[in-house]
Amino acid sequence: MSYFAVGVLSSRTTGRNPIARCLVGDDVPVQQTMGPRRAGFAFAFAGVALLAAASLPAFAQAGPAVTTGRPTDWTHHHLVFSNPGPAGDERANGNDFHSQDVRNSTRYALHQMRRNPSLRPSVSPGSGPRVDSTSTKHLDWSETLSTGLVNPNTFPAKFSFNTNAYSCASDYIVYPTGAAGSGTTQATVLAYNELYGTSGPRGTGCGAGTSGSAVPKTYWAYNTAYPQGSTTGDGSKITTSPVLSLAGDQVAFIQVNSSNVASLVLLKWATGTSVVALNSASTNVTAANYRACTAPCMTRLTLNGSPNDTWSAPFYEYYDDLLYVGDNSGKLHKFTNLFLSGTPAEVTSGYPVTLGTTLLASPIYDYTSGYVFVGNANGVLYSVVGSTGAIHATSATLGENAHGIFDAPLVDSSAETVYVFVAQSAGIARSGCATAGVNCVYQFAASFASGSAGLSEPLGTGGTGGGQQYLFAGTFDNIYYSSNKGTAGHLYVIGNSGTNNGQLYQIPISSGDLMGTPTTFTIGYNENQPAYPSPITEFCNNGTSACVSSATATTSGTDYLFFGAYDGLRTTCGAGGGCVVALNVTTATPAEASILDENYGAAFHCFVTGGIIVDNAIPTGTEAGASEIYFLGLGGTTANLCAATGTGSLTGVQSVQ
């Protein structure tokens, strides 16, 4: 397959980044360190904040050091940060605690590094893959994972051990396979390395070999479908997104066995090119023995009450080494001692919290408010006090017919606003969304009170029948992220996901976090066909420095949206085809940038891809080519998520921006 980027991305000068690393060379994972947790005051971080203030502009100030590499998983697309504003202004206004909490968040530091490559630490040159610096495109790859299926909002997880140079040997991407584990022939989860490269005889990138091809290498692959103490598999599958430790040495995910019982699995990996069955006493250990076990090894903790979990992916909190996940019975679970120290365990004091009786989507823990935000299939948003499990607030019922919230909310920790995406509105709203059955986006303050319906904007006719028409989370543009606490720019959502053409909705955000009337852009080719869109991923590419924006446009750099859709764009992707679409949203008018064909046949009619990860912004030089997108291709086999016929299989895919 080919994916053509339009234009030449501009290069920028490299700035200084004070965020510390602690690596053994560039490639060896080390145990992450946990900084002190705020206990109601910002004083614990005064030294860190002053160090950051001495060397960075206010927007770039980071709190506790990111001491290892750079994980990017599904959680980084849902907990985001607009510009928290100048720290000095906050102090003058007597409102310093919130802005310092934002800057003291590890996730804020990671967010800043993703948006501004110049903030990453300086490293010795030559660590990255070498490719032809004049190339505007290079070979991408597609690897068959299984004949299984995953949810259409499932993301892979990418890890770079060095935050500025890119390692062929040790950077890796993790994919769940969506298939039941089988001995040493079918993995439940796997990773690839040697990700970057080019094709042809001049190719000297990763995986070049003798032919110059850029096929990745299996970094590790495991069948985790075994109960502890048993050598007999139980048919467990992983169909939601995995999460990574800050050190990159461990992975956590939810797997569900053939009896529909969900477990949290913690995995220590070791490199190897063959599928390994973790079915021995030394590789599948009790929680008490997990901390000291030698990789590869895992421990498996069945969720309290043995529930099923269809839609809820785990959310990991770096600071306190905690993890939150929901289940199908409406309970929110909390786990502690995941990756750092102590014995992994589910918290039973105040947890699990009962939040209705309908399945929960993925939760988001907001460090600055201390709340966990999670929605359910009926369209109810909950906020839960993370430390105690007490329910802080329950929204009005926003959805109908159990076609409510199936994706995690979008939380801006700087603005303290929460956005939820409802597939079929119940017609309850303070503004907009007064008609039942329409797609709607609702906005809440993080401190919302019980019974609130927030603010809302309608997004056209909702999905109908079968439960397969979901409305996944949108994303903000670079203008929004650059604005002071999210007071400019746009929110982008794909609605009309029922029988009508898919529409991209551009919702303006103004002072007071207000949502304006959306502008619509048709993304479907074939009339009266669902768009089956993936979640949207935004990435602003300005070479080695941050993008710059005004209140109305990105003025330096190119701002992109990436998403998968059935039938793609009207002008490029033909009827019966699936596409990954890149739109240029540098200005207020989105424009088609490029298309990647993911065509599974005219009879497919279903979700084309899962969520999309974008790793880096290196357009030229010795590290060109380490600027890629990754996703799961959802070809399916005889029956896919929409009970239609497919011709492919689940694939892990990489392509150039």
C-alpha positions as CSV (number, residue, x, y, z in Angstrom):
1,M,0.0,0.0,0.0
2,S,1.1,3.6,-0.5
3,Y,0.4,6.7,1.5
4,F,1.4,10.0,-0.1
5,A,2.1,13.0,2.1
6,V,1.3,16.3,0.4
7,G,4.1,18.9,0.3
8,V,7.4,19.2,2.1
9,L,7.2,19.6,5.9
10,S,9.2,22.5,7.1
11,S,12.2,22.0,9.5
12,R,12.7,24.0,12.7
13,T,15.6,24.7,15.0
14,T,16.1,22.4,18.0
15,G,15.5,23.9,21.5
16,R,16.7,22.9,24.9
17,N,14.6,20.5,27.0
18,P,15.1,20.2,30.7
19,I,13.1,17.0,31.1
20,A,15.5,14.4,32.5
21,R,16.1,10.9,31.2
22,C,17.4,7.9,33.0
23,L,18.4,5.3,30.5
24,V,21.0,2.7,30.2
25,G,22.3,3.8,26.8
26,D,19.5,4.4,24.4
27,D,17.9,1.0,24.2
28,V,17.7,-0.7,27.5
29,P,14.5,-0.3,29.6
30,V,14.9,0.7,33.2
31,Q,12.4,0.7,36.0
32,Q,10.4,3.9,36.1
33,T,10.5,6.1,39.2
34,M,7.4,7.5,40.8
35,G,7.4,11.1,41.9
36,P,5.7,12.3,45.1
37,R,1.9,12.7,44.9
38,R,0.3,16.0,45.6
39,A,-1.5,16.0,48.9
40,G,-3.7,19.1,48.4
41,F,-0.8,21.5,48.0
42,A,1.7,22.3,45.2
43,F,4.7,22.9,47.5
44,A,6.1,19.4,47.0
45,F,6.9,20.3,43.5
46,A,8.3,23.8,44.0
47,G,11.9,22.8,43.2
48,V,10.8,21.1,40.0
49,A,8.6,23.9,38.9
50,L,11.3,26.5,39.5
51,L,13.8,24.5,37.5
52,A,11.4,24.3,34.6
53,A,10.6,28.0,34.9
54,A,14.2,28.9,34.7
55,S,14.7,27.3,31.3
56,L,11.3,27.2,29.5
57,P,8.5,29.5,28.6
58,A,5.4,29.1,30.8
59,F,3.5,26.9,28.3
60,A,6.5,24.5,28.1
61,Q,7.1,24.2,31.8
62,A,7.1,20.6,33.0
63,G,6.7,19.1,36.4
64,P,8.2,15.9,37.6
65,A,10.9,14.5,35.4
66,V,9.9,12.0,32.8
67,T,12.8,9.7,33.7
68,T,12.5,7.2,30.9
69,G,11.1,6.9,27.4
70,R,7.9,8.1,25.7
71,P,4.8,5.9,25.8
72,T,1.9,6.7,23.5
73,D,-1.3,4.7,24.0
74,W,-5.0,5.3,23.8
75,T,-5.1,7.3,27.1
76,H,-3.0,10.1,25.6
77,H,-5.7,10.8,23.0
78,H,-8.3,11.3,25.7
79,L,-6.6,13.2,28.6
80,V,-5.2,16.3,26.9
81,F,-3.9,19.7,27.8
82,S,-4.5,23.1,26.3
83,N,-2.2,25.9,27.2
84,P,-2.4,26.3,31.0
85,G,-1.4,30.0,30.6
86,P,1.6,31.9,32.1
87,A,2.4,30.8,35.6
88,G,3.1,34.3,36.7
89,D,-0.3,35.5,35.8
90,E,-1.8,32.6,37.7
91,R,0.2,33.5,40.8
92,A,-0.8,37.1,40.6
93,N,-4.4,36.1,40.5
94,G,-4.0,33.8,43.5
95,N,-4.9,30.8,41.4
96,D,-1.6,29.1,41.2
97,F,-2.6,25.6,42.5
98,H,-4.4,24.5,39.4
99,S,-1.8,25.6,36.9
100,Q,0.9,24.0,38.9
101,D,-1.0,20.8,39.2
102,V,-1.2,20.8,35.4
103,R,2.5,21.4,35.0
104,N,3.4,18.9,37.6
105,S,1.6,16.1,35.8
106,T,3.7,13.5,34.0
107,R,1.1,13.3,31.3
108,Y,1.5,17.1,30.7
109,A,5.2,16.6,30.2
110,L,4.6,13.8,27.8
111,H,1.9,15.8,26.0
112,Q,4.4,18.7,25.6
113,M,7.0,16.4,24.2
114,R,4.6,15.0,21.6
115,R,3.6,18.5,20.5
116,N,7.0,20.1,20.6
117,P,10.0,17.9,19.5
118,S,12.4,20.7,20.6
119,L,11.5,19.9,24.2
120,R,12.9,16.4,24.0
121,P,16.4,15.8,25.4
122,S,19.4,16.3,23.2
123,V,21.1,13.1,22.2
124,S,24.1,11.9,20.1
125,P,23.3,11.9,16.4
126,G,23.1,8.7,14.5
127,S,20.8,6.7,16.8
128,G,17.9,6.8,14.4
129,P,17.2,4.9,11.2
130,R,19.0,6.2,8.1
131,V,16.9,6.7,5.0
132,D,17.1,8.7,1.8
133,S,16.5,12.3,3.1
134,T,15.1,13.4,-0.3
135,S,12.4,10.8,-0.2
136,T,8.8,12.2,0.2
137,K,7.4,8.7,0.8
138,H,8.6,5.3,1.9
139,L,7.4,1.8,2.1
140,D,4.9,1.0,4.8
141,W,4.1,-2.4,6.1
142,S,1.1,-4.6,7.0
143,E,1.4,-7.6,9.2
144,T,-1.3,-10.2,9.7
145,L,-2.1,-10.7,13.4
146,S,-4.9,-13.2,13.4
147,T,-8.4,-13.8,12.1
148,G,-9.8,-12.3,15.3
149,L,-11.5,-9.0,15.9
150,V,-11.0,-6.0,18.2
151,N,-13.3,-3.1,19.0
152,P,-13.2,-0.3,16.4
153,N,-11.9,2.2,18.9
154,T,-8.9,0.0,19.9
155,F,-5.5,1.7,19.6
156,P,-2.1,0.0,19.4
157,A,0.5,1.3,21.9
158,K,3.9,2.8,20.8
159,F,7.0,3.1,22.9
160,S,10.3,5.0,22.2
161,F,13.0,4.3,24.7
162,N,14.8,7.5,23.8
163,T,12.6,10.6,23.6
164,N,14.5,12.2,20.8
165,A,16.4,9.7,18.7
166,Y,14.6,6.7,17.3
167,S,16.0,3.2,17.7
168,C,15.6,0.5,15.2
169,A,16.4,-2.1,17.8
170,S,14.3,-1.0,20.7
171,D,11.4,1.2,19.7
172,Y,8.3,-1.0,19.5
173,I,4.6,-1.0,18.7
174,V,2.1,-3.3,20.6
175,Y,-0.9,-4.9,19.0
176,P,-3.6,-7.0,20.6
177,T,-4.6,-9.8,18.2
178,G,-8.3,-10.1,19.1
179,A,-8.0,-13.9,18.8
180,A,-8.1,-16.6,21.4
181,G,-4.6,-17.7,22.3
182,S,-3.6,-21.1,21.1
183,G,-0.4,-22.8,22.3
184,T,2.7,-21.4,20.6
185,T,0.8,-20.8,17.3
186,Q,-1.5,-17.9,18.1
187,A,-0.5,-15.0,20.3
188,T,-3.0,-12.8,22.2
189,V,-0.6,-9.8,22.2
190,L,2.6,-9.1,20.3
191,A,5.0,-6.3,19.4
192,Y,7.2,-5.4,16.4
193,N,10.5,-3.5,16.4
194,E,12.7,-2.4,13.4
195,L,9.8,-0.2,12.5
196,Y,11.3,2.4,10.3
197,G,13.0,2.3,6.9
198,T,12.6,2.6,3.2
199,S,12.6,0.4,0.1
200,G,15.1,-0.1,-2.8
201,P,18.8,-0.8,-2.9
202,R,19.6,2.5,-1.1
203,G,17.5,1.6,1.8
204,T,19.5,1.4,5.0
205,G,16.7,1.7,7.4
206,C,15.3,-0.8,9.9
207,G,14.6,-4.2,8.4
208,A,16.5,-3.3,5.2
209,G,18.2,-6.7,5.0
210,T,19.6,-7.6,1.6
211,S,16.6,-6.5,-0.4
212,G,16.0,-3.1,1.2
213,S,12.4,-4.0,2.3
214,A,11.0,-2.4,5.4
215,V,9.3,-5.4,6.9
216,P,9.3,-5.1,10.7
217,K,10.6,-7.8,13.0
218,T,8.6,-9.6,15.7
219,Y,10.0,-8.1,19.0
220,W,8.0,-10.4,21.2
221,A,4.8,-12.4,21.1
222,Y,2.8,-14.1,23.9
223,N,-0.1,-16.3,24.4
224,T,-1.5,-15.1,27.8
225,A,-4.7,-17.2,27.7
226,Y,-3.9,-19.4,30.7
227,P,-5.3,-19.3,34.2
228,Q,-2.6,-19.3,36.9
229,G,-1.5,-22.9,37.7
230,S,-3.0,-24.3,34.5
231,T,-1.4,-25.5,31.3
232,T,-4.8,-25.6,29.6
233,G,-5.8,-22.5,27.7
234,D,-9.2,-20.8,28.4
235,G,-9.8,-19.0,25.1
236,S,-8.9,-15.5,26.4
237,K,-8.9,-12.7,23.9
238,I,-7.7,-9.0,24.1
239,T,-10.2,-6.8,22.2
240,T,-9.5,-3.4,23.8
241,S,-6.5,-1.1,24.0
242,P,-3.3,-2.0,26.0
243,V,-1.4,0.5,28.1
244,L,2.3,0.8,28.8
245,S,4.5,1.5,31.8
246,L,6.5,4.7,31.8
247,A,9.7,2.7,31.5
248,G,8.4,0.6,28.6
249,D,9.3,-2.7,30.3
250,Q,5.7,-3.7,31.1
251,V,2.3,-3.8,29.4
252,A,-1.2,-4.0,31.0
253,F,-4.4,-5.1,29.3
254,I,-7.8,-6.6,29.8
255,Q,-8.5,-10.1,28.4
256,V,-11.8,-12.0,28.5
257,N,-12.0,-15.8,28.5
258,S,-14.5,-18.0,26.8
259,S,-16.8,-17.9,29.8
260,N,-16.9,-14.1,29.5
261,V,-14.9,-13.4,32.6
262,A,-12.5,-10.4,32.4
263,S,-9.1,-10.2,34.0
264,L,-6.4,-7.6,34.2
265,V,-3.0,-9.0,32.9
266,L,0.3,-7.4,33.8
267,L,3.1,-8.6,31.4
268,K,6.9,-8.3,31.7
269,W,8.3,-8.9,28.2
270,A,11.6,-10.1,26.9
271,T,12.7,-10.1,23.3
272,G,12.0,-13.1,21.1
273,T,10.7,-13.8,17.6
274,S,8.4,-16.8,18.3
275,V,5.1,-17.1,20.2
276,V,5.7,-18.0,23.8
277,A,2.9,-19.7,25.8
278,L,2.9,-18.3,29.4
279,N,1.6,-21.4,31.0
280,S,4.3,-22.4,33.5
281,A,4.8,-21.7,37.2
282,S,7.7,-19.4,36.4
283,T,6.0,-17.5,33.5
284,N,2.4,-17.2,34.9
285,V,2.8,-16.2,38.5
286,T,0.7,-15.1,41.4
287,A,0.4,-11.4,42.1
288,A,2.7,-11.8,45.2
289,N,5.5,-13.2,42.9
290,Y,5.1,-10.8,40.0
291,R,7.4,-8.1,41.2
292,A,10.4,-10.5,41.4
293,C,9.6,-12.7,38.4
294,T,12.0,-12.8,35.5
295,A,10.7,-11.7,32.1
296,P,8.9,-13.0,30.2
297,C,6.3,-13.5,32.9
298,M,2.8,-12.3,33.7
299,T,0.2,-12.2,36.5
300,R,-3.5,-12.3,36.0
301,L,-6.1,-10.6,38.3
302,T,-9.7,-11.5,37.8
303,L,-12.0,-8.5,38.1
304,N,-13.9,-8.5,41.4
305,G,-17.2,-10.3,40.9
306,S,-16.0,-12.1,37.7
307,P,-17.8,-9.7,35.3
308,N,-17.4,-9.4,31.5
309,D,-15.8,-6.3,30.0
310,T,-16.6,-5.5,26.3
311,W,-15.7,-1.8,25.9
312,S,-13.7,-0.6,28.8
313,A,-9.9,-0.3,28.3
314,P,-7.7,0.2,31.4
315,F,-6.5,3.7,32.3
316,Y,-3.1,3.8,34.0
317,E,-2.0,6.7,36.3
318,Y,1.7,7.2,36.3
319,Y,2.0,9.1,39.6
320,D,0.4,6.7,42.0
321,D,0.9,3.5,40.0
322,L,-2.9,3.0,39.8
323,L,-5.2,1.7,37.2
324,Y,-9.0,2.1,36.6
325,V,-11.3,0.0,34.4
326,G,-15.0,-0.5,34.0
327,D,-17.1,-3.7,33.4
328,N,-20.3,-4.7,31.8
329,S,-22.2,-4.8,35.0
330,G,-21.7,-1.1,35.6
331,K,-18.9,-1.3,38.1
332,L,-15.7,0.8,38.2
333,H,-12.6,-1.1,39.4
334,K,-9.4,0.2,40.8
335,F,-6.0,-1.5,41.0
336,T,-2.8,-0.6,42.8
337,N,0.9,-1.5,42.7
338,L,0.9,-2.2,39.0
339,F,4.4,-1.5,37.6
340,L,6.5,0.0,40.4
341,S,6.6,-1.7,43.8
342,G,4.4,-3.8,46.1
343,T,2.0,-6.5,45.2
344,P,-0.5,-5.8,42.4
345,A,-4.0,-6.0,43.7
346,E,-7.6,-4.8,43.2
347,V,-8.6,-2.1,45.7
348,T,-11.6,-3.3,47.8
349,S,-12.1,-0.3,50.0
350,G,-14.7,1.9,48.3
351,Y,-14.2,-0.1,45.1
352,P,-15.6,-1.5,42.9
353,V,-18.1,1.4,42.6
354,T,-21.5,0.6,41.2
355,L,-22.5,3.1,38.5
356,G,-25.8,1.8,37.3
357,T,-26.3,-1.6,35.7
358,T,-25.2,-0.9,32.1
359,L,-21.8,-1.6,30.6
360,L,-19.2,1.1,31.1
361,A,-16.9,2.6,28.5
362,S,-13.2,3.4,29.2
363,P,-12.5,5.7,32.2
364,I,-10.3,8.8,32.4
365,Y,-8.6,9.9,35.6
366,D,-7.9,13.6,35.7
367,Y,-5.0,14.3,38.1
368,T,-5.8,18.0,38.6
369,S,-9.4,17.5,39.7
370,G,-8.9,14.1,41.3
371,Y,-12.0,12.7,39.5
372,V,-12.5,9.6,37.3
373,F,-14.8,10.3,34.5
374,V,-16.7,7.4,32.8
375,G,-19.8,7.0,30.7
376,N,-22.1,4.1,30.1
377,A,-24.2,2.7,27.3
378,N,-27.3,4.5,28.5
379,G,-25.5,7.8,28.0
380,V,-24.9,8.7,31.7
381,L,-21.6,10.4,32.6
382,Y,-20.2,9.8,36.1
383,S,-17.5,11.5,38.1
384,V,-16.0,9.5,40.9
385,V,-13.5,10.7,43.5
386,G,-10.5,8.7,42.6
387,S,-9.0,8.4,46.1
388,T,-12.2,7.1,47.8
389,G,-14.6,5.8,45.2
390,A,-17.3,8.2,46.3
391,I,-19.6,9.2,43.4
392,H,-19.2,13.0,43.0
393,A,-21.9,13.5,40.3
394,T,-24.2,11.7,37.9
395,S,-25.3,13.5,34.8
396,A,-28.8,13.4,33.3
397,T,-29.5,10.4,31.0
398,L,-28.1,11.7,27.7
399,G,-28.7,8.6,25.5
400,E,-31.5,6.2,24.5
401,N,-31.9,2.6,23.5
402,A,-28.6,1.6,25.1
403,H,-26.9,3.5,22.3
404,G,-25.2,6.0,24.5
405,I,-21.5,6.4,25.4
406,F,-19.1,3.7,24.1
407,D,-15.9,5.6,24.2
408,A,-13.9,7.4,26.9
409,P,-14.6,11.1,27.4
410,L,-12.2,13.7,26.1
411,V,-10.9,15.6,29.1
412,D,-8.9,18.8,28.9
413,S,-7.0,18.9,32.2
414,S,-6.0,22.6,31.7
415,A,-9.5,23.9,31.0
416,E,-11.1,21.3,33.3
417,T,-13.7,20.5,30.7
418,V,-15.1,17.1,29.8
419,Y,-16.6,16.1,26.5
420,V,-18.7,13.0,25.9
421,F,-19.9,11.6,22.6
422,V,-23.4,10.1,22.6
423,A,-24.6,8.0,19.6
424,Q,-28.3,8.5,20.2
425,S,-29.4,11.5,22.3
426,A,-32.3,11.1,24.6
427,G,-33.3,14.7,23.7
428,I,-32.3,16.1,27.1
429,A,-30.0,19.1,26.8
430,R,-29.5,22.6,28.1
431,S,-28.7,23.7,24.5
432,G,-28.9,21.8,21.2
433,C,-29.5,18.1,21.0
434,A,-33.2,18.5,21.8
435,T,-34.2,15.9,19.3
436,A,-34.0,12.2,20.3
437,G,-31.9,9.9,18.2
438,V,-29.3,12.3,17.0
439,N,-25.5,12.1,17.5
440,C,-24.5,14.6,20.1
441,V,-21.4,15.9,21.8
442,Y,-21.9,17.2,25.4
443,Q,-19.6,19.4,27.3
444,F,-19.3,19.5,31.1
445,A,-17.2,21.3,33.6
446,A,-15.0,18.9,35.6
447,S,-16.9,19.9,38.7
448,F,-20.4,19.4,37.2
449,A,-23.3,18.6,39.6
450,S,-25.6,15.7,39.5
451,G,-28.5,16.0,37.1
452,S,-26.6,18.3,34.7
453,A,-27.0,17.9,31.0
454,G,-24.1,20.2,30.3
455,L,-23.9,22.1,27.0
456,S,-24.4,20.2,23.8
457,E,-24.3,20.3,20.0
458,P,-26.2,18.0,17.6
459,L,-24.3,16.1,15.0
460,G,-27.0,14.8,12.7
461,T,-29.0,11.5,12.6
462,G,-27.7,8.8,14.8
463,G,-27.1,5.2,14.1
464,T,-29.9,2.7,14.0
465,G,-30.3,-1.0,14.7
466,G,-27.9,-3.7,15.8
467,G,-25.9,-1.5,18.2
468,Q,-23.0,-1.3,15.7
469,Q,-23.4,2.4,15.0
470,Y,-21.1,4.0,17.6
471,L,-20.0,7.6,18.0
472,F,-16.3,7.7,19.0
473,A,-14.4,10.5,20.5
474,G,-13.4,13.5,18.5
475,T,-10.2,15.6,18.9
476,F,-9.1,19.3,19.0
477,D,-6.9,21.1,16.6
478,N,-3.6,22.8,17.2
479,I,-5.3,26.2,17.5
480,Y,-7.2,24.9,20.5
481,Y,-4.1,23.3,22.1
482,S,-2.2,26.6,21.7
483,S,-5.0,28.7,23.2
484,N,-5.2,29.8,26.8
485,K,-7.2,27.0,28.6
486,G,-9.0,25.9,25.4
487,T,-10.7,29.2,24.5
488,A,-10.2,29.1,20.7
489,G,-9.9,26.6,17.9
490,H,-12.1,23.7,17.1
491,L,-13.4,20.3,18.2
492,Y,-13.7,17.8,15.3
493,V,-16.1,14.9,15.4
494,I,-17.5,12.5,12.8
495,G,-21.2,12.2,13.1
496,N,-24.1,10.9,11.0
497,S,-22.8,7.4,11.5
498,G,-26.1,5.8,10.7
499,T,-27.5,5.2,7.2
500,N,-26.6,8.7,5.9
501,N,-23.3,9.9,4.6
502,G,-20.6,10.4,7.2
503,Q,-20.0,14.1,8.1
504,L,-17.0,15.7,9.7
505,Y,-18.3,18.3,12.2
506,Q,-16.0,21.2,13.0
507,I,-17.3,22.8,16.2
508,P,-15.8,26.2,17.1
509,I,-14.7,26.7,20.7
510,S,-14.7,30.2,22.1
511,S,-14.0,32.0,25.4
512,G,-15.8,30.4,28.3
513,D,-15.3,27.0,26.6
514,L,-18.5,27.6,24.6
515,M,-19.3,25.4,21.6
516,G,-20.5,27.2,18.5
517,T,-22.6,26.0,15.6
518,P,-20.8,23.2,13.7
519,T,-19.6,23.4,10.1
520,T,-20.0,20.1,8.2
521,F,-17.8,18.4,5.6
522,T,-19.0,15.3,3.8
523,I,-16.6,12.4,4.1
524,G,-18.7,9.6,2.5
525,Y,-18.6,8.7,-1.2
526,N,-21.6,6.4,-1.4
527,E,-25.0,7.9,-0.7
528,N,-26.9,6.4,2.3
529,Q,-24.0,4.3,3.6
530,P,-22.7,4.5,7.1
531,A,-19.2,6.0,7.5
532,Y,-18.1,3.6,10.2
533,P,-15.5,6.1,11.4
534,S,-12.6,5.4,13.7
535,P,-11.7,7.8,16.5
536,I,-9.9,10.9,15.1
537,T,-6.2,11.6,15.8
538,E,-4.7,15.0,15.5
539,F,-1.0,15.6,14.8
540,C,0.6,18.9,14.0
541,N,3.9,18.5,12.1
542,N,6.5,21.2,12.0
543,G,9.7,19.2,11.8
544,T,11.8,19.5,14.9
545,S,9.9,22.3,16.7
546,A,6.3,23.1,17.8
547,C,3.6,24.3,15.5
548,V,2.6,28.0,16.0
549,S,-0.9,29.3,15.7
550,S,-3.0,32.4,15.9
551,A,-6.6,32.5,17.2
552,T,-7.8,31.4,13.8
553,A,-5.1,29.3,12.0
554,T,-1.9,27.3,12.5
555,T,0.6,29.8,11.1
556,S,3.7,27.6,11.2
557,G,3.5,23.8,10.6
558,T,0.8,21.6,9.1
559,D,-2.0,20.4,11.3
560,Y,-3.5,17.0,10.3
561,L,-6.5,14.9,11.3
562,F,-6.2,11.1,10.7
563,F,-9.2,8.6,10.7
564,G,-10.4,5.5,9.1
565,A,-13.8,5.5,7.3
566,Y,-15.8,3.3,5.0
567,D,-15.9,4.8,1.4
568,G,-13.5,7.5,2.5
569,L,-13.6,10.9,0.7
570,R,-15.9,11.5,-2.2
571,T,-13.2,12.5,-4.6
572,T,-10.6,9.9,-3.9
573,C,-11.8,6.7,-2.4
574,G,-14.2,4.8,-4.6
575,A,-17.4,3.2,-3.7
576,G,-17.0,0.0,-1.8
577,G,-13.6,1.0,-0.5
578,G,-12.2,1.6,3.0
579,C,-9.7,4.4,3.5
580,V,-7.4,6.0,6.1
581,V,-7.9,9.8,5.5
582,A,-5.5,12.6,6.3
583,L,-7.1,16.1,6.3
584,N,-5.2,19.3,6.5
585,V,-6.8,21.5,9.2
586,T,-4.1,24.2,9.3
587,T,-6.8,26.8,8.4
588,A,-10.5,26.9,9.2
589,T,-11.3,25.0,6.0
590,P,-10.3,21.3,6.1
591,A,-8.7,20.0,2.9
592,E,-7.9,16.5,1.8
593,A,-4.1,15.8,2.3
594,S,-3.8,12.1,1.4
595,I,-5.5,8.8,1.3
596,L,-4.4,5.3,2.3
597,D,-6.5,2.5,0.6
598,E,-7.7,-0.1,3.1
599,N,-10.2,-1.8,0.8
600,Y,-11.7,-5.1,2.0
601,G,-14.2,-5.4,-0.8
602,A,-17.5,-3.9,-1.8
603,A,-19.4,-6.3,0.5
604,F,-17.5,-5.4,3.6
605,H,-19.5,-2.4,4.9
606,C,-18.0,-2.0,8.3
607,F,-15.3,-0.4,10.4
608,V,-12.1,-0.1,8.4
609,T,-9.5,0.7,11.1
610,G,-9.1,1.1,14.9
611,G,-7.6,4.2,16.5
612,I,-4.5,5.7,15.0
613,I,-1.2,6.4,16.7
614,V,1.2,9.0,15.3
615,D,4.8,8.8,16.7
616,N,7.2,11.5,15.5
617,A,7.8,14.6,13.3
618,I,11.1,14.0,11.6
619,P,10.8,14.9,7.9
620,T,14.5,14.9,6.7
621,G,18.0,13.9,7.6
622,T,19.3,10.8,9.2
623,E,16.1,10.2,11.2
624,A,13.7,10.8,8.3
625,G,11.2,8.0,8.1
626,A,10.7,7.8,11.9
627,S,7.5,9.7,11.4
628,E,4.8,7.2,11.0
629,I,1.2,6.3,11.7
630,Y,0.1,2.9,13.2
631,F,-3.3,1.3,13.4
632,L,-5.2,-2.0,13.4
633,G,-6.8,-2.9,10.0
634,L,-10.2,-4.4,10.8
635,G,-10.6,-6.6,7.7
636,G,-12.2,-9.5,9.7
637,T,-12.8,-12.9,8.0
638,T,-16.3,-14.5,7.6
639,A,-18.0,-12.2,10.1
640,N,-16.9,-8.8,11.3
641,L,-18.2,-6.4,13.9
642,C,-21.2,-5.5,11.6
643,A,-22.0,-9.1,10.8
644,A,-21.0,-8.5,7.2
645,T,-18.7,-10.4,5.0
646,G,-15.0,-9.5,4.9
647,T,-12.1,-10.8,2.8
648,G,-9.1,-9.9,5.0
649,S,-7.9,-10.5,8.5
650,L,-6.8,-8.3,11.5
651,T,-3.6,-6.6,10.6
652,G,-1.1,-4.3,12.2
653,V,-0.3,-1.5,9.8
654,Q,2.3,1.3,9.6
655,S,2.4,4.1,7.0
656,V,4.2,7.4,6.6
657,Q,2.4,10.6,7.5
